[in-house]
Amino acid sequence: MATIRIPAVLRNAVGGARELTIEGANVGELLNVVTSTYPDTRDQIFGPGGDLNRYVNVYVNDEDVRVLRGLDTAVGEKDTLVILPAMAGGDR
Amino acid sequence: MEIPQALYDRMVTHARAEAPDECCGMIGTRGAVAVSLYEAENTAHTPLRYELSSRDQLRIQKALDAADLELGGIYHSHTRSAPYPSQTDINLAFYPGAVYIIIGLATGPEADVRAYRIVDGQVREEPLVVR
């Protein structure tokens, strides 16, 4: 079980919750529970192939999971996940 | 958005310092007034795109939360095109509550700085008042 902090921009999609407490052994399991419970979040969190969406940042205890083990990053009871949609763009 | 001259100048200085690569950063607001500005790293390091560092994004978001500020603005520069949201900017505008500020450096010796709301793919220019 871990705590997931929901940024303001995603709260409408999760019924207004600022935090969710969810059962799961790793980041992928936790995010699957989130997207199953709140289907409007799926496209923002996962890409079409089931990997992490390129334009979302997920952190476990303030570390970007992409520098850890990605969706396989283990999480425990005292761990906190933060989800932040990325900030990106370009001139074309 | 209303932005103090000092923060506006820092934003333009950041854009000029990173050119020809695009720069990016975040702005904390209280209501419609910019209170703090956070220069961030563009991890793409190119004149064509910006990708705000995930590490910087978390650090800055935590600073905003600690100061009880809103994420009121996201800025980046266009060094080769007009300061208007590109299709990429529109497609990746995931913060409809924020003002997207573009610092244009390609259109003349003075920076051309514009602000926009981008909501559901629609772009609307917003006033940017520098005080």
Backbone of each chain as ProteinMPNN parsed JSONL, in Angstrom:
{"seq_chain_A": "MATIRIPAVLRNAVGGARELTIEGANVGELLNVVTSTYPDTRDQIFGPGGDLNRYVNVYVNDEDVRVLRGLDTAVGEKDTLVILPAMAGGDR", "coords_chain_A": {"N_chain_A": [[0.843, -1.189, 0.0], [0.499, 2.233, -0.771], [0.864, 5.818, -0.769], [-0.587, 8.073, -3.02], [-0.022, 11.137, -4.425], [-2.064, 13.524, -5.865], [-1.955, 15.832, -8.454], [-3.28, 19.18, -8.818], [-4.233, 19.491, -11.426], [-5.147, 17.006, -12.194], [-7.155, 16.344, -10.484], [-9.926, 16.565, -10.921], [-10.439, 14.33, -12.441], [-10.25, 12.286, -10.667], [-12.31, 12.401, -8.898], [-11.895, 14.607, -7.29], [-10.021, 14.049, -5.332], [-7.13, 14.661, -3.325], [-5.236, 12.953, -2.482], [-4.552, 9.5, -2.785], [-4.848, 6.313, -1.346], [-3.454, 3.307, -1.973], [-3.399, -0.179, -2.742], [-0.621, -2.097, -3.721], [2.265, -3.582, -5.236], [4.161, -2.493, -6.798], [5.015, 0.342, -8.912], [3.659, 0.15, -11.36], [1.464, -1.539, -10.719], [0.098, 0.033, -8.881], [-0.566, 2.274, -10.456], [-2.17, 1.051, -12.327], [-4.376, 0.375, -10.758], [-5.284, 2.942, -10.203], [-6.012, 3.866, -12.789], [-7.908, 2.003, -13.501], [-9.865, 2.441, -11.632], [-10.421, 5.091, -12.075], [-11.118, 5.786, -15.025], [-10.795, 7.974, -16.746], [-8.259, 8.868, -16.364], [-6.552, 7.251, -17.7], [-5.392, 7.638, -20.338], [-3.709, 9.712, -19.839], [-1.828, 8.701, -18.154], [-0.853, 6.207, -19.086], [0.786, 5.048, -22.082], [-0.129, 4.044, -25.491], [0.852, 1.425, -25.696], [0.869, 0.444, -23.151], [3.017, 1.187, -21.632], [4.561, 3.675, -19.482], [3.162, 6.834, -20.067], [4.811, 9.034, -22.235], [4.669, 11.694, -21.594], [4.155, 12.054, -18.889], [5.208, 12.462, -15.561], [6.342, 10.442, -12.99], [6.955, 9.972, -9.635], [8.704, 8.332, -7.03], [9.001, 8.754, -3.722], [10.198, 11.229, -4.293], [11.949, 10.625, -6.368], [12.327, 10.34, -9.817], [10.656, 7.793, -11.484], [11.684, 6.834, -13.81], [14.412, 6.837, -13.568], [14.71, 4.872, -11.814], [13.251, 1.818, -11.573], [11.286, 2.1, -13.411], [7.974, 1.194, -14.273], [8.215, -1.106, -12.834], [9.245, -0.413, -10.433], [9.571, -0.969, -7.045], [7.217, -0.449, -4.417], [6.48, 0.538, -1.07], [4.757, 0.532, 2.117], [5.329, 2.976, 3.343], [5.908, 4.615, 1.317], [5.649, 7.33, -1.035], [3.97, 8.312, -3.894], [4.139, 10.63, -6.561], [2.332, 12.153, -9.115], [2.84, 13.919, -12.029], [1.747, 15.649, -14.81], [3.754, 16.139, -17.698], [5.703, 19.011, -18.758], [5.967, 20.366, -21.784], [6.843, 21.161, -25.186], [7.146, 22.949, -28.31], [8.529, 24.61, -31.23], [7.171, 23.959, -33.5]], "CA_chain_A": [[0.0, 0.0, 0.0], [1.287, 3.47, -0.809], [0.089, 7.055, -0.942], [-0.353, 8.736, -4.309], [-0.442, 12.551, -4.412], [-2.686, 13.885, -7.142], [-1.831, 17.273, -8.665], [-4.556, 19.889, -9.045], [-4.701, 19.351, -12.799], [-5.751, 15.678, -12.376], [-8.106, 16.018, -9.405], [-11.281, 16.361, -11.436], [-10.559, 12.978, -12.991], [-10.277, 11.306, -9.566], [-13.351, 12.799, -7.952], [-11.476, 15.7, -6.408], [-9.101, 13.602, -4.278], [-5.752, 15.157, -3.34], [-4.366, 11.812, -2.2], [-5.184, 8.19, -2.799], [-4.057, 5.252, -0.706], [-3.768, 2.195, -2.875], [-2.627, -1.413, -2.596], [0.127, -2.52, -4.899], [3.655, -3.886, -4.893], [5.071, -1.663, -7.592], [4.399, 1.539, -9.515], [2.713, -0.282, -12.386], [0.237, -2.033, -10.094], [-0.627, 1.175, -8.301], [-1.143, 3.104, -11.518], [-3.278, 0.283, -12.919], [-5.543, 0.545, -9.899], [-5.789, 4.314, -10.416], [-6.665, 4.021, -14.091], [-9.108, 1.162, -13.52], [-10.879, 3.1, -10.798], [-10.722, 6.387, -12.69], [-10.726, 5.555, -16.421], [-10.421, 9.224, -17.432], [-6.825, 9.124, -16.178], [-5.726, 6.239, -18.392], [-4.601, 8.154, -21.469], [-2.687, 10.642, -19.358], [-0.805, 7.964, -17.398], [-0.244, 5.144, -19.892], [0.803, 5.163, -23.531], [-0.969, 3.033, -26.151], [1.395, 0.081, -25.507], [0.837, 0.064, -21.742], [4.138, 1.786, -20.89], [4.267, 4.998, -18.929], [3.034, 7.886, -21.076], [6.05, 9.83, -22.331], [4.454, 13.039, -21.073], [3.795, 12.108, -17.472], [6.319, 12.179, -14.655], [5.907, 9.754, -11.775], [8.065, 9.974, -8.682], [8.566, 7.596, -5.773], [9.841, 9.437, -2.718], [10.873, 12.336, -4.975], [12.82, 10.178, -7.46], [11.632, 9.993, -11.055], [10.739, 6.329, -11.612], [12.457, 6.496, -15.005], [15.803, 6.557, -13.181], [14.648, 3.704, -10.927], [12.928, 0.653, -12.4], [10.082, 2.374, -14.197], [6.747, 0.64, -13.716], [8.571, -2.209, -11.936], [9.804, 0.121, -9.192], [8.82, -1.462, -5.887], [6.729, 0.56, -3.463], [6.07, -0.01, 0.217], [3.729, 1.253, 2.872], [5.709, 4.34, 3.72], [6.325, 5.333, 0.112], [4.704, 8.288, -1.616], [4.07, 8.565, -5.33], [3.581, 11.878, -7.068], [2.12, 12.118, -10.57], [2.784, 15.264, -12.614], [1.846, 15.725, -16.268], [4.976, 16.829, -18.102], [5.604, 20.328, -19.409], [6.77, 20.222, -22.996], [6.279, 21.783, -26.382], [8.181, 23.25, -29.299], [8.134, 25.714, -32.097], [6.47, 23.477, -34.703]], "C_chain_A": [[0.879, 1.24, 0.0], [0.333, 4.643, -0.994], [0.435, 7.66, -2.282], [-0.881, 10.166, -4.192], [-0.909, 12.93, -5.812], [-2.55, 15.396, -7.34], [-3.189, 17.893, -9.007], [-5.116, 19.603, -10.435], [-5.381, 18.004, -13.04], [-6.895, 15.415, -11.406], [-9.529, 15.818, -9.903], [-11.493, 14.926, -11.893], [-10.599, 11.912, -11.899], [-11.244, 11.76, -8.488], [-12.905, 13.84, -6.945], [-10.441, 15.315, -5.364], [-7.724, 14.242, -4.445], [-4.763, 14.021, -3.142], [-5.192, 10.551, -2.315], [-4.264, 7.236, -2.056], [-4.448, 3.96, -1.379], [-2.845, 1.014, -2.586], [-1.883, -1.71, -3.897], [1.58, -2.699, -4.53], [4.641, -3.02, -5.683], [4.286, -0.534, -8.266], [3.346, 1.148, -10.538], [1.397, -0.745, -11.791], [-0.578, -0.874, -9.536], [-1.297, 1.996, -9.387], [-2.267, 2.367, -12.232], [-4.528, 0.384, -12.069], [-6.153, 1.929, -10.108], [-6.58, 4.394, -11.713], [-7.882, 3.117, -14.22], [-10.242, 1.826, -12.741], [-11.349, 4.4, -11.432], [-10.294, 6.345, -14.156], [-10.32, 6.828, -17.171], [-8.932, 9.532, -17.298], [-5.947, 8.255, -17.069], [-4.816, 6.827, -19.466], [-3.506, 9.099, -21.001], [-1.535, 9.886, -18.701], [-0.105, 6.912, -18.256], [-0.263, 5.498, -21.366], [0.003, 4.032, -24.139], [-0.467, 1.602, -25.911], [1.398, -0.379, -24.052], [2.04, 0.547, -20.941], [3.691, 3.113, -20.285], [4.184, 6.0, -20.086], [4.297, 8.735, -21.064], [5.902, 11.187, -21.646], [3.816, 13.042, -19.687], [5.036, 11.775, -16.666], [5.769, 11.568, -13.377], [7.134, 9.616, -10.872], [7.717, 9.073, -7.5], [9.54, 8.23, -4.786], [10.779, 10.44, -3.393], [11.88, 11.915, -6.042], [11.963, 9.814, -8.666], [11.778, 8.486, -11.292], [11.527, 5.917, -12.849], [13.931, 6.287, -14.68], [15.858, 5.403, -12.181], [14.319, 2.494, -11.82], [11.61, 0.834, -13.142], [8.844, 1.819, -13.513], [7.026, -0.519, -12.759], [9.15, -1.723, -10.612], [8.94, -0.319, -8.024], [8.375, -0.298, -5.007], [6.271, -0.142, -2.2], [5.127, 0.921, 0.917], [4.071, 2.697, 3.149], [6.075, 5.174, 2.495], [5.224, 6.242, -0.401], [5.004, 8.435, -3.101], [3.511, 9.948, -5.618], [3.467, 11.732, -8.576], [2.04, 13.563, -11.039], [2.799, 15.163, -14.131], [3.054, 16.575, -16.659], [4.665, 18.199, -18.692], [6.541, 20.287, -20.603], [6.079, 20.92, -24.15], [7.4, 22.06, -27.359], [7.695, 24.288, -30.267], [7.471, 25.241, -33.379], [5.167, 22.812, -34.272]], "O_chain_A": [[1.893, 1.287, 0.697], [-0.839, 4.473, -1.329], [1.607, 7.755, -2.647], [-2.057, 10.374, -3.892], [-0.225, 12.681, -6.804], [-2.985, 16.167, -6.484], [-4.116, 17.203, -9.431], [-6.329, 19.486, -10.606], [-6.129, 17.871, -14.008], [-7.544, 14.372, -11.49], [-10.263, 14.989, -9.365], [-12.584, 14.373, -11.754], [-10.942, 10.761, -12.17], [-11.016, 11.527, -7.301], [-13.478, 13.942, -5.86], [-10.019, 16.165, -4.58], [-7.213, 14.354, -5.559], [-3.61, 14.099, -3.567], [-6.378, 10.534, -1.985], [-3.04, 7.349, -2.137], [-5.612, 3.56, -1.365], [-1.677, 1.183, -2.236], [-2.423, -1.595, -4.997], [2.077, -2.045, -3.614], [5.794, -2.843, -5.288], [3.059, -0.476, -8.191], [2.268, 1.74, -10.585], [0.33, -0.391, -12.291], [-1.796, -0.818, -9.704], [-2.461, 2.373, -9.257], [-3.219, 2.995, -12.695], [-5.633, 0.469, -12.605], [-7.373, 2.078, -10.182], [-7.69, 4.926, -11.736], [-8.802, 3.433, -14.975], [-11.407, 1.779, -13.135], [-12.521, 4.764, -11.34], [-9.211, 6.825, -14.492], [-9.566, 6.75, -18.141], [-8.402, 10.364, -18.034], [-4.744, 8.488, -17.182], [-3.618, 6.548, -19.498], [-2.495, 9.272, -21.681], [-0.401, 10.365, -18.688], [1.111, 6.746, -18.16], [-1.186, 6.153, -21.852], [-0.49, 3.158, -23.425], [-1.263, 0.663, -25.92], [1.877, -1.472, -23.75], [2.099, 0.355, -19.726], [2.59, 3.6, -20.546], [5.037, 6.005, -20.973], [4.791, 9.11, -20.0], [6.883, 11.762, -21.175], [3.031, 13.932, -19.358], [5.82, 10.906, -17.047], [4.849, 12.106, -12.762], [8.205, 9.196, -11.311], [6.579, 9.056, -7.031], [10.751, 8.233, -5.003], [11.976, 10.494, -3.108], [12.597, 12.763, -6.572], [10.991, 9.068, -8.546], [12.892, 7.963, -11.301], [11.991, 4.78, -12.938], [14.636, 5.624, -15.441], [16.941, 5.006, -11.751], [15.076, 2.199, -12.744], [10.914, -0.131, -13.459], [8.686, 1.962, -12.3], [6.163, -0.877, -11.956], [9.508, -2.535, -9.758], [7.732, -0.079, -8.004], [9.076, 0.705, -4.877], [5.748, -1.256, -2.24], [4.743, 1.964, 0.388], [3.185, 3.552, 3.183], [6.507, 6.319, 2.631], [4.035, 5.971, -0.23], [6.147, 8.653, -3.504], [2.538, 10.382, -5.002], [4.388, 11.249, -9.235], [1.256, 14.347, -10.504], [3.761, 14.645, -14.698], [3.339, 17.596, -16.033], [3.531, 18.499, -19.068], [7.758, 20.184, -20.449], [4.888, 21.227, -24.094], [8.481, 21.479, -27.256], [6.579, 24.793, -30.144], [7.228, 26.054, -34.272], [4.411, 22.332, -35.116]]}, "seq_chain_B": "MEIPQALYDRMVTHARAEAPDECCGMIGTRGAVAVSLYEAENTAHTPLRYELSSRDQLRIQKALDAADLELGGIYHSHTRSAPYPSQTDINLAFYPGAVYIIIGLATGPEADVRAYRIVDGQVREEPLVVR", "coords_chain_B": {"N_chain_B": [[-2.514, 37.951, -16.776], [-0.677, 39.583, -14.268], [2.597, 40.741, -14.004], [5.509, 41.35, -12.15], [8.045, 43.744, -13.089], [10.661, 42.925, -12.527], [10.534, 40.115, -12.442], [9.655, 39.593, -15.014], [11.855, 40.572, -16.457], [13.79, 38.751, -15.629], [12.811, 36.443, -16.819], [13.031, 37.0, -19.573], [15.777, 37.369, -19.706], [16.6, 34.783, -19.078], [15.656, 33.437, -21.355], [17.236, 34.618, -23.363], [19.753, 33.82, -22.499], [19.732, 31.071, -22.886], [19.35, 30.776, -25.577], [20.634, 29.63, -28.757], [18.883, 27.572, -28.043], [15.639, 26.538, -26.843], [14.192, 27.91, -23.873], [12.782, 27.213, -20.599], [10.34, 27.447, -17.955], [8.666, 27.983, -14.767], [5.918, 29.687, -13.205], [4.883, 31.081, -10.204], [1.819, 32.022, -8.765], [-0.433, 34.286, -7.13], [-3.689, 34.553, -7.076], [-4.222, 36.515, -9.891], [-1.674, 37.458, -10.094], [1.747, 37.333, -10.683], [4.107, 35.946, -8.559], [6.414, 34.576, -8.078], [9.218, 33.27, -9.866], [10.579, 30.586, -11.669], [13.36, 29.406, -13.036], [13.96, 26.71, -15.217], [15.46, 23.624, -16.343], [15.725, 22.901, -19.782], [15.501, 19.86, -20.932], [15.66, 18.905, -23.469], [17.353, 20.505, -24.897], [17.492, 22.04, -27.378], [16.803, 24.095, -30.288], [14.283, 23.516, -31.144], [12.42, 22.27, -29.467], [10.956, 22.035, -26.15], [11.449, 20.399, -23.067], [10.577, 20.305, -19.963], [12.662, 19.75, -17.238], [12.124, 16.836, -15.343], [12.969, 16.57, -12.76], [13.388, 19.216, -11.964], [10.767, 20.094, -12.229], [9.369, 18.773, -10.173], [10.736, 19.747, -7.929], [10.169, 22.485, -8.124], [7.372, 22.489, -8.034], [6.988, 21.583, -5.434], [8.088, 23.708, -4.07], [6.232, 25.695, -4.744], [3.961, 24.656, -3.48], [4.798, 24.76, -0.814], [4.954, 27.47, -0.434], [2.389, 28.158, -0.69], [1.399, 28.91, -3.192], [-0.072, 29.168, -6.472], [0.345, 27.219, -9.469], [0.679, 29.321, -11.826], [1.69, 29.996, -14.297], [3.413, 28.837, -17.207], [6.398, 29.088, -18.857], [8.085, 29.402, -22.015], [10.531, 29.681, -24.644], [10.523, 30.811, -28.043], [12.805, 30.532, -30.467], [13.106, 30.583, -33.124], [10.761, 31.105, -34.39], [7.53, 32.729, -34.531], [6.086, 34.13, -31.496], [3.81, 32.362, -30.838], [1.531, 29.778, -29.932], [2.626, 26.649, -31.065], [1.54, 23.74, -32.962], [2.53, 21.584, -31.553], [2.907, 22.741, -29.027], [0.23, 23.2, -28.396], [-0.827, 20.605, -28.428], [0.481, 19.501, -26.249], [-0.305, 20.898, -24.053], [-0.975, 20.52, -21.002], [-1.955, 21.768, -18.806], [-4.52, 23.388, -18.268], [-5.314, 25.37, -16.54], [-3.241, 27.109, -16.294], [-1.375, 29.963, -17.47], [0.145, 30.123, -20.57], [3.179, 31.282, -21.446], [5.038, 32.739, -24.005], [8.198, 33.548, -25.064], [9.319, 35.399, -27.544], [12.067, 35.402, -29.636], [12.818, 35.674, -32.197], [11.823, 37.63, -33.781], [12.841, 40.167, -33.851], [15.053, 42.735, -32.457], [14.101, 43.286, -29.896], [12.624, 41.342, -27.308], [9.625, 39.58, -27.901], [6.966, 39.114, -26.07], [4.374, 36.997, -25.247], [1.166, 35.933, -23.958], [-0.966, 33.143, -23.28], [-4.016, 31.306, -22.989], [-4.55, 27.861, -23.169], [-6.894, 25.667, -23.893], [-8.506, 22.643, -24.165], [-7.5, 22.358, -26.769], [-7.94, 24.844, -27.867], [-6.812, 28.127, -28.456], [-6.293, 31.141, -26.778], [-5.344, 34.436, -26.684], [-3.972, 36.147, -23.901], [-3.972, 39.029, -21.76], [-0.81, 40.331, -20.738], [0.407, 41.943, -18.175], [2.856, 44.121, -17.343], [4.348, 45.317, -14.508]], "CA_chain_B": [[-1.582, 37.879, -15.647], [0.17, 40.741, -13.983], [3.922, 40.236, -13.625], [6.445, 42.434, -11.81], [9.105, 43.981, -14.064], [11.859, 42.143, -12.186], [10.333, 38.72, -12.867], [9.61, 39.635, -16.484], [13.235, 40.718, -16.936], [14.48, 37.462, -15.412], [12.307, 35.489, -17.799], [13.639, 37.338, -20.865], [17.213, 37.078, -19.558], [16.732, 33.325, -19.178], [15.474, 33.077, -22.759], [18.425, 35.05, -24.129], [20.915, 33.039, -22.065], [19.65, 29.709, -23.419], [19.292, 30.81, -27.037], [19.466, 29.386, -29.605], [17.949, 26.573, -27.519], [14.481, 27.055, -26.116], [14.267, 27.86, -22.414], [11.464, 26.959, -20.012], [10.267, 27.68, -16.525], [7.345, 28.001, -14.157], [5.599, 30.927, -12.501], [3.934, 30.957, -9.115], [0.919, 33.169, -8.706], [-1.483, 34.428, -6.123], [-4.689, 35.162, -7.95], [-3.706, 36.753, -11.245], [-0.407, 38.175, -9.98], [2.945, 36.505, -10.579], [4.818, 36.228, -7.313], [7.736, 33.959, -8.122], [9.574, 32.715, -11.168], [11.538, 29.5, -11.465], [14.025, 28.944, -14.254], [14.136, 25.26, -15.21], [16.28, 23.106, -17.433], [15.105, 22.252, -20.931], [16.327, 18.664, -21.133], [15.8, 18.63, -24.902], [18.535, 21.281, -25.343], [17.385, 22.22, -28.824], [15.954, 25.238, -30.671], [13.013, 23.054, -31.707], [11.507, 21.713, -28.471], [11.356, 22.09, -24.75], [10.925, 19.39, -22.15], [11.002, 20.807, -18.654], [13.273, 18.673, -16.446], [11.192, 16.256, -14.37], [13.499, 16.851, -11.42], [13.073, 20.625, -11.681], [9.325, 20.248, -12.095], [8.962, 18.361, -8.833], [11.331, 20.695, -6.976], [9.438, 23.75, -8.196], [6.001, 22.262, -7.548], [7.048, 21.52, -3.976], [8.302, 25.084, -3.6], [4.944, 26.383, -4.86], [3.075, 24.16, -2.424], [5.284, 25.245, 0.485], [4.684, 28.91, -0.362], [0.945, 28.331, -0.905], [1.191, 29.592, -4.476], [-0.583, 28.332, -7.561], [1.095, 27.19, -10.728], [-0.094, 30.242, -12.646], [2.22, 30.153, -15.646], [4.516, 28.028, -17.73], [6.949, 29.879, -19.965], [9.173, 28.878, -22.835], [10.911, 30.632, -25.689], [10.618, 30.428, -29.452], [13.975, 31.247, -30.96], [13.121, 30.549, -34.587], [9.427, 31.333, -34.934], [6.756, 33.75, -33.811], [5.659, 33.704, -30.153], [2.432, 31.882, -30.867], [1.607, 28.335, -29.67], [2.687, 25.722, -32.19], [0.668, 22.579, -32.766], [3.116, 20.804, -30.458], [2.554, 23.438, -27.777], [-1.198, 22.98, -28.141], [-1.045, 19.18, -28.117], [1.085, 19.144, -24.963], [-0.735, 21.858, -23.018], [-1.703, 19.69, -20.045], [-2.31, 22.584, -17.646], [-5.458, 24.4, -18.768], [-5.468, 26.457, -15.578], [-2.06, 27.975, -16.318], [-1.127, 30.804, -18.638], [1.349, 29.717, -21.288], [3.889, 32.47, -21.912], [6.068, 32.437, -25.003], [9.131, 34.652, -25.285], [9.766, 35.317, -28.931], [13.363, 36.048, -29.859], [13.154, 35.606, -33.616], [11.097, 38.623, -34.583], [13.488, 41.477, -33.825], [16.013, 42.864, -31.355], [13.408, 43.238, -28.611], [11.822, 40.13, -27.101], [8.183, 39.737, -28.072], [6.474, 38.169, -25.053], [2.912, 36.889, -25.313], [0.589, 34.975, -23.01], [-2.123, 32.461, -23.858], [-4.68, 30.152, -22.371], [-4.747, 26.781, -24.142], [-7.871, 24.794, -23.254], [-9.154, 21.745, -25.133], [-7.014, 22.62, -28.116], [-8.252, 26.204, -28.313], [-5.836, 29.114, -27.991], [-6.804, 32.51, -26.624], [-4.307, 35.3, -26.12], [-4.336, 36.787, -22.636], [-3.105, 40.174, -21.477], [0.304, 40.171, -19.809], [0.623, 43.314, -17.717], [4.15, 44.203, -16.658], [4.305, 46.5, -13.626]], "C_chain_B": [[-0.871, 39.207, -15.497], [1.506, 40.212, -13.488], [4.825, 41.423, -13.283], [7.564, 42.525, -12.851], [10.319, 43.093, -13.791], [11.715, 40.682, -12.631], [10.289, 38.64, -14.396], [11.032, 39.702, -17.043], [14.028, 39.428, -16.749], [14.073, 36.446, -16.459], [12.959, 35.752, -19.159], [15.143, 37.065, -20.828], [17.475, 35.585, -19.693], [16.63, 32.897, -20.64], [16.71, 33.438, -23.575], [19.637, 34.195, -23.765], [20.914, 31.65, -22.688], [19.654, 29.669, -24.945], [20.629, 30.37, -27.631], [18.533, 28.284, -29.121], [16.762, 27.257, -26.861], [14.749, 26.97, -24.621], [12.877, 27.521, -21.887], [11.518, 27.213, -18.512], [8.828, 27.773, -16.062], [7.16, 29.277, -13.35], [4.578, 30.64, -11.421], [3.099, 32.217, -9.009], [0.054, 33.122, -7.458], [-2.586, 35.193, -6.827], [-4.092, 35.321, -9.332], [-2.347, 37.426, -11.239], [0.741, 37.195, -9.84], [3.733, 36.93, -9.349], [6.236, 35.678, -7.362], [7.957, 33.333, -9.489], [10.685, 31.698, -10.953], [12.099, 29.085, -12.819], [14.254, 27.436, -14.142], [15.005, 24.841, -16.389], [15.388, 22.537, -18.533], [15.964, 21.037, -21.269], [16.444, 18.285, -22.602], [17.006, 19.368, -25.486], [18.565, 21.45, -26.857], [16.59, 23.486, -29.117], [14.548, 24.823, -31.079], [11.986, 22.604, -30.666], [11.928, 22.119, -27.074], [10.701, 20.937, -24.017], [11.47, 19.783, -20.776], [11.471, 19.623, -17.801], [12.29, 18.149, -15.404], [11.662, 16.544, -12.948], [13.162, 18.293, -11.022], [11.583, 20.79, -11.445], [8.868, 19.871, -10.69], [9.476, 19.346, -7.788], [10.515, 21.99, -6.947], [8.013, 23.583, -7.677], [5.976, 22.202, -6.025], [7.282, 22.907, -3.393], [7.001, 25.882, -3.675], [4.014, 25.956, -3.731], [3.492, 24.721, -1.065], [4.961, 26.723, 0.682], [3.191, 29.214, -0.551], [0.655, 29.171, -2.146], [0.599, 28.615, -5.476], [0.438, 28.272, -8.693], [0.307, 28.054, -11.7], [0.402, 30.345, -14.068], [3.327, 29.169, -15.948], [5.087, 28.813, -18.893], [7.977, 29.073, -20.742], [9.456, 29.869, -23.943], [10.778, 29.987, -27.062], [11.762, 31.228, -30.033], [14.024, 31.308, -32.478], [11.764, 30.874, -35.203], [8.702, 32.341, -34.061], [6.312, 33.222, -32.447], [4.175, 33.373, -30.107], [2.497, 30.37, -30.681], [1.624, 27.516, -30.958], [1.7, 24.583, -31.949], [1.197, 21.696, -31.644], [2.79, 21.437, -29.107], [1.099, 23.145, -27.401], [-1.447, 21.532, -27.716], [-0.563, 18.816, -26.72], [0.731, 20.132, -23.852], [-1.618, 21.122, -22.011], [-2.175, 20.466, -18.822], [-3.251, 23.705, -18.088], [-5.668, 25.555, -17.805], [-4.317, 27.446, -15.592], [-2.065, 28.837, -17.575], [0.175, 30.326, -19.277], [1.978, 30.98, -21.884], [4.979, 32.046, -22.879], [6.904, 33.687, -25.218], [9.677, 34.486, -26.696], [11.05, 36.085, -29.117], [13.695, 36.175, -31.343], [12.647, 36.799, -34.405], [11.731, 40.007, -34.551], [14.407, 41.585, -32.631], [15.357, 42.832, -29.969], [12.655, 41.915, -28.505], [10.347, 40.47, -27.246], [7.535, 38.678, -27.183], [4.949, 38.173, -25.065], [2.442, 35.812, -24.336], [-0.698, 34.403, -23.59], [-2.733, 31.505, -22.838], [-4.851, 29.129, -23.486], [-5.637, 25.751, -23.457], [-8.564, 23.966, -24.329], [-8.768, 22.089, -26.573], [-7.275, 24.009, -28.647], [-7.289, 27.195, -27.654], [-6.489, 30.479, -27.9], [-5.691, 33.344, -26.018], [-4.85, 36.004, -24.89], [-3.457, 38.021, -22.442], [-2.006, 39.798, -20.495], [0.708, 41.585, -19.407], [1.897, 43.348, -16.897], [4.151, 45.477, -15.815], [5.646, 46.705, -12.92]], "O_chain_B": [[-0.514, 39.861, -16.478], [1.541, 39.323, -12.637], [4.896, 42.389, -14.042], [7.978, 41.515, -13.421], [10.932, 42.571, -14.723], [12.667, 40.088, -13.135], [10.835, 37.71, -14.989], [11.372, 38.983, -17.982], [14.836, 39.057, -17.6], [14.904, 35.671, -16.933], [13.394, 34.812, -19.823], [15.713, 36.585, -21.808], [18.439, 35.167, -20.335], [17.43, 32.087, -21.109], [17.172, 32.639, -24.39], [20.456, 33.881, -24.629], [21.977, 31.105, -22.987], [19.935, 28.626, -25.535], [21.674, 30.7, -27.07], [17.483, 28.071, -29.727], [16.855, 28.39, -26.389], [15.449, 26.07, -24.157], [11.904, 27.539, -22.641], [12.581, 27.198, -17.891], [7.894, 27.657, -16.854], [8.128, 29.87, -12.872], [3.537, 30.034, -11.678], [3.603, 33.332, -9.145], [-0.152, 32.08, -6.837], [-2.419, 36.372, -7.139], [-3.522, 34.38, -9.884], [-1.903, 37.921, -12.275], [0.713, 36.322, -8.973], [3.989, 38.114, -9.13], [7.15, 36.242, -6.761], [7.016, 32.925, -10.17], [11.605, 31.915, -10.165], [11.401, 28.491, -13.64], [14.688, 26.944, -13.1], [15.246, 25.62, -17.311], [14.437, 21.801, -18.27], [17.046, 21.184, -21.837], [17.252, 17.423, -22.949], [17.609, 18.908, -26.455], [19.523, 21.062, -27.526], [15.786, 23.913, -28.289], [13.703, 25.68, -31.334], [10.792, 22.565, -30.965], [13.076, 22.491, -26.829], [9.566, 20.551, -24.3], [12.653, 19.615, -20.479], [10.763, 18.625, -17.663], [11.69, 18.931, -14.665], [10.85, 16.739, -12.044], [12.714, 18.559, -9.907], [11.173, 21.542, -10.56], [8.064, 20.582, -10.087], [8.746, 19.733, -6.876], [10.212, 22.52, -5.879], [7.508, 24.445, -6.96], [5.049, 22.713, -5.396], [6.737, 23.243, -2.342], [6.699, 26.66, -2.77], [3.36, 26.789, -3.105], [2.644, 25.11, -0.262], [4.725, 27.177, 1.801], [2.783, 30.376, -0.569], [-0.224, 30.032, -2.139], [0.746, 27.4, -5.347], [1.277, 29.16, -8.846], [-0.633, 27.574, -12.333], [-0.35, 30.733, -14.962], [4.068, 28.733, -15.067], [4.358, 29.17, -19.819], [8.642, 28.188, -20.204], [8.683, 30.805, -24.15], [10.907, 28.772, -27.212], [11.705, 32.456, -30.09], [14.869, 31.993, -33.054], [11.64, 30.912, -36.428], [9.188, 32.749, -33.006], [6.176, 32.013, -32.26], [3.395, 34.032, -29.419], [3.409, 29.728, -31.203], [0.759, 27.665, -31.821], [1.103, 24.476, -30.878], [0.423, 21.126, -30.875], [2.438, 20.737, -28.158], [0.783, 22.879, -26.241], [-2.184, 21.271, -26.765], [-1.124, 17.929, -26.078], [1.408, 20.183, -22.825], [-2.842, 21.098, -22.14], [-2.737, 19.88, -17.897], [-2.82, 24.844, -18.262], [-6.151, 26.613, -18.207], [-4.4, 28.506, -14.973], [-2.669, 28.494, -18.592], [1.184, 30.149, -18.593], [1.376, 31.652, -22.722], [5.744, 31.119, -22.612], [6.373, 34.757, -25.518], [10.408, 33.539, -26.987], [11.128, 37.271, -28.8], [14.736, 36.723, -31.704], [12.999, 36.966, -35.572], [11.205, 40.934, -35.167], [14.537, 40.632, -31.864], [15.974, 42.406, -28.992], [12.113, 41.424, -29.495], [9.882, 41.508, -26.776], [7.555, 37.49, -27.505], [4.317, 39.218, -24.913], [3.194, 34.92, -23.944], [-1.429, 35.092, -24.302], [-2.053, 30.978, -21.957], [-5.243, 29.47, -24.602], [-5.194, 25.045, -22.551], [-9.133, 24.506, -25.277], [-9.61, 22.104, -27.471], [-6.873, 24.328, -29.766], [-6.997, 27.108, -26.461], [-7.159, 30.92, -28.834], [-5.155, 33.004, -24.963], [-6.013, 36.401, -24.837], [-2.319, 38.05, -22.91], [-2.232, 39.049, -19.545], [1.281, 42.329, -20.204], [2.0, 42.677, -15.87], [3.977, 46.578, -16.339], [5.796, 47.647, -12.142]]}, "name": "protein", "num_of_chains": 2, "seq": "MATIRIPAVLRNAVGGARELTIEGANVGELLNVVTSTYPDTRDQIFGPGGDLNRYVNVYVNDEDVRVLRGLDTAVGEKDTLVILPAMAGGDRMEIPQALYDRMVTHARAEAPDECCGMIGTRGAVAVSLYEAENTAHTPLRYELSSRDQLRIQKALDAADLELGGIYHSHTRSAPYPSQTDINLAFYPGAVYIIIGLATGPEADVRAYRIVDGQVREEPLVVR"}
